[in-house]
Amino acid sequence: MGSIGGRVQQCIRSTFPTIRQQDLAKRVGMTPDAFSRALNDKRAFSSIELALLADVLEADVHWLITGTVDPHRVRIAARHEFDHATGGRSVPGREQDDQELANVALAYRQAYPAADQPSTAPPRTVEDLRAALGDNFVRDFADRVEERLGIDVVRIAGLTTDYSFTVGGRSVILLAARANWFRSNWSMAHELAHLALGHHDVEDTGNSQEAAANAFAADLLLPREVLSAVDWQSISGHDLARFVWDAGVSCEALIRRLNALQLPVSVEVRKALDAPTQRLLREHLSAVPGVTGRSGELPAPIDLITERMNASAMRRFPLSVQAAHLRRIALGELSPGTLAWMLDTPEEDLAVDRPTPVHESVDSLASALGL
């Protein structure tokens, strides 16, 4: 993979192609001569110099040193907020979310310290991904993503938006635990797109990745062929509500998709889709027999809309990650603190297997110390 100096030069060309060497040298506390010699492998960079260079060049210091990607480096994609008036995208709560992102990443580093449990790459096309997830996947979206794609899904409260990241080879979708299940479904599809399209492997300097992820999510949840088969000028209120329910999307997402595809929609349907999603569903769907929940078909009196809200608002960590922590705790390699945080319970309430303490006699300790 070349030399350290060569990799630093590669980063300079891609990140700051017009910067003067002496200016960059000054930013990392080096003389121009020392910097030039280090770039040409006539002098070694110190560890502090490399750390500063990695920060300035926004590079992976592990890659600068070894020529290989750090297996535990976290590469994050976030669900951006889109301003329809300006066309701009932003993640306004990212700094607020950083601590929780770090906590989740730590849980994965502790679970898989050898980075030996990588996720497989998801299908790269919408059609293949939909086929892998199977019919009616939004009914138990998170379970399907884990069981059929090998991508972990985590939900925690307090996040301002939704994320996906890779750490130690594991692909993770991190969702804000919220009752708004149709937003969570869209976020899941959006973050799946980032993973399927390989967006965590490259840096995006503009909005191209977000636009591509949104287009992918729209096609996954609201396929053109499915929408084109519906008569949106005469569909009844009940059938419209049932379509929204089965698709797992909001009224706003549906009408935006219909507009994007330029499908003819009646004034009445537009008016119905202008209402809040929960209102449309509760007016036409809450007591309809034959609508199924996560545990199968349920009696009509059970509020299936609230069932979805509860599931979407529930804290969630994959059982595989919890099991990995339990194994390492039992071996004495981890304390139970992170597992307690994942389960949102006091550490003292955890009934976990721990290694049996070995009690040495005073004589054996003295002998071991040579006394």
Sequence and secondary structure as in RCSB ss.txt:
>XXXX:A:sequence
MGSIGGRVQQCIRSTFPTIRQQDLAKRVGMTPDAFSRALNDKRAFSSIELALLADVLEADVHWLITGTVDPHRVR
IAARHEFDHATGGRSVPGREQDDQELANVALAYRQAYPAADQPSTAPPRTVEDLRAALGDNFVRDFADRVEERLG
IDVVRIAGLTTDYSFTVGGRSVILLAARANWFRSNWSMAHELAHLALGHHDVEDTGNSQEAAANAFAADLLLPRE
VLSAVDWQSISGHDLARFVWDAGVSCEALIRRLNALQLPVSVEVRKALDAPTQRLLREHLSAVPGVTGRSGELPA
PIDLITERMNASAMRRFPLSVQAAHLRRIALGELSPGTLAWMLDTPEEDLAVDRPTPVHESVDSLASALGL
>XXXX:A:secstr
   HHHHHHHHHHHH TT  HHHHHHHTT  HHHHHHHHTTSS   HHHHHHHHHHHT  HHHHHHSS  TT  E
EEE  EE TTT  EE TTHHHHHHHHHHHHHHHHHH TT         SSHHHHHHHH TTGGGGHHHHHHHHH 
 EEEEETT SS EEEEETTEEEEEEE  S HHHHHHHHHHHHHHHHTTGGGS  SSSHHHHHHHHHHHHHHS HH
HHHTS TTT  HHHHHHHHHHHT  HHHHHHHHHHTT    HHHHHHHTS HHHHHHHHTTT TT EETTEE  T
TS HHHHHHHHHTS B  HHHHHHHHHHHHTTSS THHHHHHHTS GGG            HHHHHHHTT 
